[in-house]
């Protein structure tokens, strides 16, 4: 299959439609002729776009024709994946689309299919971000793309079933559509509703049994997701040195996994807050099923609305502070300090970025538009500065980047296996957004562009928390656990 020609010539029978097809009814013939004229244009356009790609990829077109693009001097395509452009619009959008996320959106709308290994296909992102055609080539490509769009409009007038399906997917594309500017209470509540209130059953398909939606803790790379998430919950409880009777606050408690684990295994009285009504319903049901209603409570509340001082011996925040907004971090950490007892401990578990601040790029635009409308990240040094400015003393910092990459790959695999089930709760477009989002994030953690850290801190002052001299308590099982194991 050569790089410079379609492997199956333009007509399905091996010759051009105009040479071999008898004069048939006008509308059908014109649609077929337009389709195959568009195939020529699409092939030329795709060769230009992917000409400098360092590897080759197989491409299928809506007419049934196929070609190989990219990989200068390479004939064999990357066998791990191929692209299937289901209509001309998906090709012309590569040049004419003003939105840098045009290829991703074509995938969400089912105008483009990625067949095979999505992780391998995501290598195209860097190429498309850096794509800069010379002016003469760009003008020529734009002319070709406009002709291709015209052909697509003609096909739409014919009212094909495939185009009707594409329009349906476009209508169901899950964009937030609202820019979060101040991270106000209403904005944060709306953003949390957009992300977490998709469907509890959808999340249940690919999360572990406890529905822990944050980085797991893998003692070995081959650990199951179930074991790794239980290990993470226990790891946090040990870091916080939880003792029976202590009061624990979990900010952004999700479906209640940590507060239930802490009460059941460490004897604390735990309280969780969330902004998601659907999470609240599940958390309360699980607390009741565990028989922990007297010791575990959860409510729908913004962290800024928590009142009082020195109410909690320990405070945890796992995968929540990414929603706070960088300008609100002093208020966030100040609120935690107000609520914590003088000798208390605070654990903040969250994602960071390799660069300071949250400047616009393709990744940040994608996340804010489709996944976390209020998400903002900073680098770990700035986060630690915010914590110290709130008059905390940092007692421990642990990097879990490799753990999150493993977690995300596990989530993607589980979601892919349950594709058909997922469509009972969400649209195909929503399924594709989540599949692409989690796959791309796994690669970002593997490359080091994203990180995740657990920062343990105590109040500065003479009554600050006394932590062990070593980390041995995090890894040695208590004597009763040893006895049970034997």
LUMZATOR-590580 format. One line per field, with one value per residue (C-alpha): residue in three letters; residue number from 1; x, z negated, y. Coordinates in pm, 1 decimal. Each point is the difference from the previous one (the first is absolute). Layout:
martor	c(ALA|...)
markol	c(NUM|...)
c1	c(X|...)
c3	c(Z|...)
c2	c(Y|...)
END
This chain:
martor	c(UNK|UNK|UNK|UNK|UNK|UNK|UNK|UNK|UNK|UNK|UNK|UNK|UNK|UNK|UNK|UNK|UNK|UNK|UNK|UNK|UNK|UNK|UNK|UNK|UNK|UNK|UNK|UNK|UNK|UNK|UNK|UNK|UNK|UNK|UNK|UNK|UNK|UNK|UNK|UNK|UNK|UNK|UNK|UNK|UNK|UNK|UNK|UNK|UNK|UNK|UNK|UNK|UNK|UNK|UNK|UNK|UNK|UNK|UNK|UNK|UNK|UNK|UNK|UNK|UNK|UNK|UNK|UNK|UNK|UNK|UNK|UNK|UNK|UNK|UNK|UNK|UNK|UNK|UNK|UNK|UNK|UNK|UNK|UNK|UNK|UNK|UNK|UNK|UNK|UNK|UNK|UNK|UNK|UNK|UNK|UNK|UNK|UNK|UNK|UNK|UNK|UNK|UNK|UNK|UNK|UNK|UNK|UNK|UNK|UNK|UNK|UNK|UNK|UNK|UNK|UNK|UNK|UNK|UNK|UNK|UNK|UNK|UNK|UNK|UNK|UNK|UNK|UNK|UNK|UNK|UNK|UNK|UNK|UNK|UNK|UNK|UNK|UNK|UNK|UNK|UNK|UNK|UNK|UNK|UNK|UNK|UNK|UNK|UNK|UNK|UNK|UNK|UNK|UNK|UNK|UNK|UNK|UNK|UNK|UNK|UNK|UNK|UNK|UNK|UNK|UNK|UNK|UNK|UNK|UNK|UNK|UNK|UNK|UNK|UNK|UNK|UNK|UNK|UNK|UNK|UNK|UNK|UNK|UNK|UNK|UNK|UNK|UNK|UNK|UNK|UNK|UNK|UNK|UNK|UNK|UNK|UNK|UNK|UNK|UNK|UNK|UNK|UNK|UNK|UNK|UNK|UNK|UNK|UNK|UNK|UNK|UNK|UNK|UNK|UNK|UNK|UNK|UNK|UNK|UNK|UNK|UNK|UNK|UNK|UNK|UNK|UNK|UNK|UNK|UNK|UNK|UNK|UNK|UNK|UNK|UNK|UNK|UNK|UNK|UNK|UNK|UNK|UNK|UNK|UNK|UNK|UNK|UNK|UNK|UNK|UNK|UNK|UNK|UNK|UNK|UNK|UNK|UNK|UNK|UNK|UNK|UNK|UNK|UNK|UNK|UNK|UNK|UNK|UNK|UNK|UNK|UNK|UNK|UNK|UNK|UNK|UNK|UNK|UNK|UNK|UNK|UNK|UNK|UNK|UNK|UNK|UNK|UNK|UNK|UNK|UNK|UNK|UNK|UNK|UNK|UNK|UNK|UNK|UNK|UNK|UNK|UNK|UNK|UNK|UNK|UNK|UNK|UNK|UNK|UNK|UNK|UNK|UNK|UNK|UNK|UNK|UNK|UNK|UNK|UNK|UNK|UNK|UNK|UNK|UNK|UNK|UNK|UNK|UNK|UNK|UNK|UNK|UNK|UNK|UNK|UNK|UNK|UNK|UNK|UNK|UNK|UNK|UNK|UNK|UNK|UNK|UNK|UNK|UNK|UNK|UNK|UNK|UNK|UNK|UNK|UNK|UNK|UNK|UNK|UNK|UNK|UNK|UNK|UNK|UNK|UNK|UNK|UNK|UNK|UNK|UNK|UNK|UNK|UNK|UNK|UNK|UNK|UNK|UNK|UNK|UNK|UNK|UNK|UNK|UNK|UNK|UNK|UNK|UNK|UNK|UNK|UNK|UNK|UNK|UNK|UNK|UNK|UNK|UNK|UNK|UNK|UNK|UNK|UNK|UNK|UNK|UNK|UNK|UNK|UNK|UNK|UNK|UNK|UNK|UNK|UNK|UNK|UNK|UNK|UNK|UNK|UNK|UNK|UNK|UNK|UNK|UNK|UNK|UNK|UNK|UNK|UNK|UNK|UNK|UNK|UNK|UNK|UNK|UNK|UNK|UNK|UNK|UNK|UNK|UNK|UNK|UNK|UNK|UNK|UNK|UNK|UNK|UNK|UNK|UNK|UNK|UNK|UNK|UNK|UNK|UNK|UNK|UNK|UNK|UNK|UNK|UNK|UNK|UNK|UNK|UNK|UNK|UNK|UNK|UNK|UNK|UNK|UNK|UNK|UNK|UNK|UNK|UNK|UNK|UNK|UNK)
markol	c(1|2|3|4|5|6|7|8|9|10|11|12|13|14|15|16|17|18|19|20|21|22|23|24|25|26|27|28|29|30|31|32|33|34|35|36|37|38|39|40|41|42|43|44|45|46|47|48|49|50|51|52|53|54|55|56|57|58|59|60|61|62|63|64|65|66|67|68|69|70|71|72|73|74|75|76|77|78|79|80|81|82|83|84|85|86|87|88|89|90|91|92|93|94|95|96|97|98|99|100|101|102|103|104|105|106|107|108|109|110|111|112|113|114|115|116|117|118|119|120|121|122|123|124|125|126|127|128|129|130|131|132|133|134|135|136|137|138|139|140|141|142|143|144|145|146|147|148|149|150|151|152|153|154|155|156|157|158|159|160|161|162|163|164|165|166|167|168|169|170|171|172|173|174|175|176|177|178|179|180|181|182|183|184|185|186|187|188|189|190|191|192|193|194|195|196|197|198|199|200|201|202|203|204|205|206|207|208|209|210|211|212|213|214|215|216|217|218|219|220|221|222|223|224|225|226|227|228|229|230|231|232|233|234|235|236|237|238|239|240|241|242|243|244|245|246|247|248|249|250|251|252|253|254|255|256|257|258|259|260|261|262|263|264|265|266|267|268|269|270|271|272|273|274|275|276|277|278|279|280|281|282|283|284|285|286|287|288|289|290|291|292|293|294|295|296|297|298|299|300|301|302|303|304|305|306|307|308|309|310|311|312|313|314|315|316|317|318|319|320|321|322|323|324|325|326|327|328|329|330|331|332|333|334|335|336|337|338|339|340|341|342|343|344|345|346|347|348|349|350|351|352|353|354|355|356|357|358|359|360|361|362|363|364|365|366|367|368|369|370|371|372|373|374|375|376|377|378|379|380|381|382|383|384|385|386|387|388|389|390|391|392|393|394|395|396|397|398|399|400|401|402|403|404|405|406|407|408|409|410|411|412|413|414|415|416|417|418|419|420|421|422|423|424|425|426|427|428|429|430|431|432|433|434|435|436|437|438|439|440|441|442|443|444|445|446|447|448|449|450|451|452|453|454|455|456|457|458|459|460|461|462|463|464|465|466|467|468|469|470|471|472|473|474|475|476|477|478|479|480|481|482|483|484|485|486)
c1	c(0.0|186.8|20.6|-94.7|-313.1|-323.8|37.6|-348.3|-45.7|-273.2|-290.7|-90.1|24.0|354.2|-82.6|-136.1|-371.9|-29.1|167.7|-189.6|-338.3|-290.9|-221.6|-220.2|-253.9|133.9|4.5|166.4|256.4|87.2|46.9|229.6|197.5|42.6|115.6|275.5|110.1|25.5|212.6|270.0|-0.8|1.5|293.5|206.5|-89.7|87.0|336.6|80.9|-111.2|190.5|294.1|258.4|-143.9|292.6|-199.3|-255.9|-369.0|-274.4|-303.1|-343.6|-243.6|-377.3|-10.6|189.0|333.0|315.8|352.7|312.7|121.3|304.9|322.5|239.8|173.7|-214.3|-250.0|-140.3|-263.4|0.3|-198.2|-132.8|-267.6|-163.9|-224.1|-338.5|-139.4|-372.9|-82.3|177.6|-61.5|233.9|283.7|-68.7|-19.9|372.3|71.7|-309.1|-96.0|87.7|-11.1|323.5|-206.6|-158.6|135.1|-106.8|-346.4|-31.6|73.9|-261.8|-260.7|80.8|113.4|342.4|67.1|327.8|27.2|247.0|228.0|-122.2|317.2|210.3|-233.5|39.6|354.0|-166.5|-75.0|353.4|22.5|-325.6|86.7|329.3|-143.9|106.5|-35.0|182.4|-232.4|-28.9|-76.8|-245.6|-189.7|-11.2|-112.7|-269.6|-132.8|-11.8|-168.6|-267.0|-76.1|-23.0|-238.6|-215.2|-15.5|-100.1|-279.9|-123.4|-1.6|-197.2|-264.7|-35.5|-92.1|216.3|-57.6|364.8|-28.8|-319.4|183.2|286.4|-241.6|-151.8|345.5|79.2|-312.5|98.5|361.9|54.8|155.4|-30.7|-54.3|67.7|335.7|90.0|161.3|-20.9|-51.8|-302.2|-226.6|-249.5|271.8|161.7|-335.8|-94.6|337.0|-23.1|-351.1|127.8|280.9|-119.5|-374.5|33.1|-126.7|96.4|-46.6|239.2|275.6|-77.8|85.1|369.4|84.7|80.1|-270.2|46.5|-26.4|324.1|45.8|361.3|350.3|38.2|307.9|171.4|242.3|77.3|-74.2|-212.6|-229.6|-370.2|-179.7|-209.9|307.7|179.2|-292.0|-39.7|375.2|-37.8|-278.1|208.2|312.2|-182.7|-139.0|346.5|153.0|-263.0|76.6|-372.3|-98.9|-334.8|-229.8|173.9|-201.9|83.8|-119.0|22.8|-38.7|-139.5|-92.9|-130.0|-207.6|123.0|276.4|258.4|-230.7|-154.4|344.1|134.2|-297.7|-12.7|374.0|127.5|-295.0|-29.5|-307.7|1.8|-179.9|9.7|-112.7|-72.6|-162.6|-145.5|-354.8|40.2|316.3|-178.8|-282.2|239.7|221.3|-295.0|-132.1|341.6|42.6|-335.9|83.8|326.9|-189.0|209.6|-271.2|89.4|364.8|1.8|-189.4|5.6|-160.1|-32.3|219.6|268.9|321.5|-37.2|-324.6|153.1|-24.5|182.1|356.1|211.3|-281.5|203.3|308.4|79.7|-96.6|37.2|-55.6|47.4|-32.9|-196.0|232.7|42.5|-351.0|73.0|159.6|351.5|-108.6|-213.2|276.8|81.0|-367.1|-11.3|308.3|-101.5|-338.7|165.8|228.1|-297.0|-184.5|302.1|94.6|340.5|157.4|-191.4|120.7|-108.5|55.4|-41.7|4.5|-16.3|121.8|270.7|144.2|362.2|-34.5|-109.2|-351.8|-273.5|83.3|-203.1|106.2|-174.4|-12.0|-136.4|-264.6|-111.5|-24.8|-191.5|-240.8|-86.7|102.5|79.0|-140.8|152.6|327.1|324.9|340.9|329.2|342.8|81.8|238.3|-272.9|-249.9|241.4|50.5|-375.7|-10.7|288.0|-149.5|-306.8|234.5|24.9|316.7|47.5|92.9|-5.6|-23.6|-49.3|-10.0|-248.9|31.3|72.4|-297.4|-242.1|120.2|-75.3|-336.4|-107.6|102.1|-203.5|-302.8|28.6|24.7|-307.1|-196.0|89.9|-105.8|-338.2|-64.3|-341.6|-106.8|121.2|-236.5|-291.4|85.7|176.3|18.6|269.6|145.8|32.0|158.8|257.2|78.2|78.7|197.0|215.7|35.5|121.3|231.8|157.6|42.6|174.2|254.7|40.8|83.4|236.2|184.2|28.9|-208.1|-247.1|77.7|-196.3|117.4|-111.1|109.5|-34.5|3.9|-58.7|-55.4|312.5|43.5|92.9|-302.1|59.4|-65.1|261.0|75.6|219.8|371.9|-11.8|-252.9|9.0|-357.6|-125.0|127.5|20.1|-325.9|-119.5|62.6|-365.2|16.0|316.9|-172.2|-305.0|220.8|179.1)
c3	c(0.0|122.4|-151.7|313.8|125.6|-121.4|-60.9|145.1|299.2|-22.6|101.7|-203.7|316.9|66.0|261.8|-22.8|-44.0|297.3|230.2|-101.5|-137.1|244.1|0.7|-301.5|-178.2|-40.4|-378.2|-80.6|275.9|-99.6|-363.1|97.3|241.1|-267.1|-252.4|221.0|113.6|-369.9|-56.5|231.2|-181.4|-343.3|88.1|122.4|-304.0|-247.1|166.4|-50.0|-361.1|-100.9|239.1|-274.3|-247.5|-127.4|40.3|248.2|-64.4|194.3|89.4|119.1|169.9|2.4|351.9|-92.6|145.3|-211.0|0.0|-212.1|-104.4|-182.7|-72.0|254.6|168.2|-190.0|172.6|-289.2|-215.2|-378.2|-59.2|-337.0|129.4|308.6|69.0|167.2|134.4|29.0|198.3|187.9|-279.8|-235.5|253.5|98.8|-369.0|-33.8|206.9|-16.5|-362.6|-217.6|-309.9|-92.9|-137.2|338.8|36.1|-352.4|60.8|325.7|-206.4|-260.7|273.5|156.2|320.2|-67.3|-145.4|-158.0|48.3|-220.8|-268.7|-103.8|-202.7|314.8|202.5|-249.6|125.5|279.2|-247.0|-5.2|378.8|51.7|-264.8|175.6|353.8|198.6|376.1|220.8|111.7|359.9|-118.4|-256.2|258.1|233.9|-282.4|-103.6|357.1|7.2|-340.4|111.7|302.2|-230.3|-229.7|300.5|88.8|-358.0|15.7|317.8|-175.1|-287.4|241.0|114.7|-361.9|-56.7|-312.0|-104.3|3.7|-204.4|-258.7|-1.1|-65.3|-289.0|-154.4|48.0|-192.6|-285.4|-21.9|-373.7|-6.2|-306.8|199.2|-294.6|-83.6|-368.8|-86.8|-373.4|-141.5|-186.7|-197.4|287.3|260.7|-202.7|-75.3|368.9|104.3|-251.0|121.0|361.2|-83.8|-283.3|57.2|337.3|-144.4|-310.2|197.9|270.0|-257.2|-165.2|325.9|-7.5|-355.9|-275.5|-231.1|-248.6|287.4|-80.6|271.1|-61.7|34.7|-139.3|-187.8|167.2|-218.8|311.6|366.6|38.7|-294.6|77.8|0.0|-293.3|-213.1|104.2|-95.6|-338.1|-50.7|80.6|-255.3|-266.4|99.7|-57.4|-335.5|-119.1|114.0|-198.2|-304.4|-54.5|-348.4|-139.4|-97.1|208.5|226.7|372.3|269.3|364.0|242.7|328.0|-135.7|328.0|-53.8|-358.2|32.1|-225.0|-283.5|-11.7|1.6|-268.0|-230.9|55.8|-34.5|-216.7|-224.5|84.4|22.8|360.2|188.7|376.0|224.3|373.6|261.9|193.8|-87.2|166.9|-198.1|-317.7|61.1|48.3|-294.6|-239.8|117.0|-42.9|-347.1|-100.0|153.7|-200.0|-322.9|-56.5|-14.2|-358.8|86.7|366.1|154.2|335.3|129.4|312.3|-79.9|143.3|-204.0|-30.7|-191.8|-276.4|-327.8|-330.8|-122.8|-108.7|69.6|153.5|-111.6|356.5|341.9|334.7|350.0|280.0|363.5|-90.0|-13.4|380.7|12.9|-245.5|246.3|-45.1|-131.1|-266.0|-139.3|-288.7|-104.1|39.7|-211.0|-247.9|-46.4|-70.9|-257.0|-176.3|-25.4|-123.3|-365.5|-108.8|1.6|302.3|336.4|351.4|309.5|343.3|292.6|343.4|357.7|99.0|328.0|103.7|68.9|-233.6|48.2|234.0|335.1|309.8|213.6|180.0|-310.3|-234.2|254.6|40.8|-374.8|-71.5|289.7|-32.6|-338.9|-283.7|84.2|-317.9|2.3|-59.6|-84.1|-122.8|-62.7|-331.1|-117.1|28.1|-175.7|-288.8|-14.9|-31.6|-280.7|-184.8|50.3|-186.2|-295.8|39.9|-52.8|269.8|-162.0|297.7|380.9|215.3|379.8|146.0|372.3|106.8|-206.2|182.9|341.0|-108.3|-141.4|319.7|220.8|-223.3|25.9|379.6|34.3|-217.9|188.5|338.4|-110.4|-104.5|299.4|73.5|-364.2|-15.3|283.7|-226.0|-215.7|226.1|369.2|232.9|5.2|-380.3|0.7|254.8|-196.8|-309.8|188.6|170.4|-310.0|-226.2|266.3|65.1|-372.7|-45.4|261.8|-165.0|-332.2|169.3|175.7|-317.7|124.3|-280.7|-354.6|-311.4|-355.3|-353.5|-227.0|-374.6|-214.9|-356.0|-152.0|-88.5|-368.6|-330.3|8.4|352.5|79.2|-110.9|289.3|-18.4|61.1|296.7|259.2|-133.2|-128.3|357.9|113.9|-301.0|-76.2|-361.6|-211.3|17.1|379.5|-6.8|-227.9|226.4|302.4|-171.3)
c2	c(0.0|304.1|344.8|190.3|-174.8|-149.4|-371.7|-58.7|232.2|253.8|-220.3|-307.2|-211.5|120.6|266.5|349.8|32.7|238.4|-257.6|-311.3|97.3|17.2|303.5|-64.5|214.7|352.5|44.6|-331.1|42.1|358.3|-103.1|-288.3|217.5|269.7|-255.0|-133.6|345.9|80.7|-307.6|138.7|333.9|-163.5|-223.5|296.3|206.4|-275.4|-57.3|368.6|12.9|-313.0|30.5|57.0|-247.8|-212.6|-320.5|-132.5|-52.8|-174.8|209.3|-109.5|236.5|12.4|-145.8|-317.5|112.3|-10.5|139.8|32.6|346.3|132.0|-184.8|143.9|-293.1|-251.5|-226.5|-202.8|171.9|-11.5|-317.4|113.8|236.4|151.6|298.1|-23.8|327.8|-62.3|315.4|282.5|249.3|-185.6|45.0|361.4|100.0|-77.3|311.1|217.9|-52.1|297.5|-213.5|-180.7|-287.9|-68.7|-354.4|-96.3|142.3|-194.9|-311.7|95.0|53.2|-340.5|173.9|-153.5|-342.1|-107.3|-373.6|-185.5|142.1|345.3|62.5|-43.9|223.4|281.3|50.3|200.1|280.8|138.4|-11.3|189.2|259.7|73.8|-10.8|306.8|-28.2|254.3|280.4|-122.9|-354.9|124.5|205.2|-297.8|-228.1|246.1|9.6|-379.8|-8.0|246.5|-216.0|-298.9|185.9|87.4|-370.2|-75.9|257.0|-164.9|-336.4|149.1|125.2|-359.7|-81.8|-307.2|-207.8|34.3|378.2|-14.0|-211.0|250.8|286.8|-192.4|-52.0|370.3|96.5|-230.8|120.9|67.6|346.7|218.7|318.9|231.3|154.6|-20.0|332.3|64.4|-350.4|132.0|-231.6|-15.9|-62.5|-277.1|-162.3|13.5|-145.4|-283.7|-78.8|-9.0|-243.2|-222.9|-15.9|-173.2|-328.9|-194.5|-320.7|120.9|56.7|-332.1|-181.5|90.4|102.9|-250.4|-135.9|286.4|251.8|182.9|262.5|101.9|-140.8|-352.1|-126.0|-295.2|-191.5|-207.0|91.2|-312.1|72.7|3.8|335.1|-120.3|-75.6|317.8|224.2|-168.8|44.8|371.5|47.9|-175.1|195.7|329.0|-113.5|-102.9|328.2|187.5|-217.3|-55.1|-116.4|-120.3|284.2|266.9|228.3|-17.8|242.5|-110.9|291.8|-128.0|-342.2|-144.0|-313.9|-32.0|-260.5|169.2|103.4|-347.7|-167.3|234.5|-59.1|-376.4|-72.4|287.5|83.0|370.2|218.5|118.4|274.1|49.5|283.7|-6.7|223.7|-293.9|-101.4|-338.9|-72.2|105.7|-249.5|-291.8|99.2|16.1|-335.4|-161.4|145.1|-147.5|-337.6|-3.3|75.2|313.8|267.0|95.4|59.4|109.6|290.8|171.6|319.2|211.8|298.9|226.0|4.8|379.0|-45.3|-213.1|190.4|-20.8|-41.3|-295.3|-243.5|-283.9|-190.2|-104.5|139.3|-175.1|133.0|-252.5|108.2|311.4|299.9|-7.9|154.4|281.1|243.2|132.9|338.1|-171.3|-221.2|240.8|-10.0|-378.1|-72.0|271.8|-167.4|-334.7|163.2|160.9|-331.7|-200.9|-44.4|140.0|-346.9|-126.4|-130.7|91.4|-216.4|158.8|-244.8|159.9|30.1|245.4|126.0|23.3|373.7|277.4|131.3|-118.1|157.6|-82.4|-292.9|-283.2|-219.8|267.9|102.8|-361.7|-62.3|321.3|-44.3|-367.7|-134.9|242.8|346.4|145.7|-196.2|189.4|-146.4|140.4|-150.1|-164.5|272.8|263.5|-225.4|-46.9|376.1|53.6|-257.8|164.0|347.1|-130.4|-65.1|-374.3|-198.6|-264.6|-330.0|-238.5|14.6|-311.3|-13.5|-248.5|77.3|-359.6|-117.8|227.2|-118.5|-359.6|106.6|173.1|-290.1|-229.7|231.3|20.6|-379.3|-51.2|265.7|-148.1|-348.0|139.4|223.4|-149.3|28.7|360.6|93.4|-95.0|304.3|253.3|87.8|-132.3|352.8|7.9|-346.6|120.0|316.1|-205.8|-262.7|263.1|216.4|-280.6|-144.6|339.7|63.1|-335.5|104.3|342.1|-166.2|-244.7|283.6|207.5|294.9|-73.4|-107.1|-88.5|58.2|-72.1|283.7|-52.6|313.7|118.1|342.2|189.5|63.9|-164.4|-232.2|-129.7|-366.0|-247.7|-232.3|-311.7|43.4|-238.8|-116.5|-354.7|23.5|39.3|-335.8|-234.0|-175.6|17.1|-311.6|-113.0|8.4|-209.9|-251.8|-17.6|-54.2|-286.9)
END
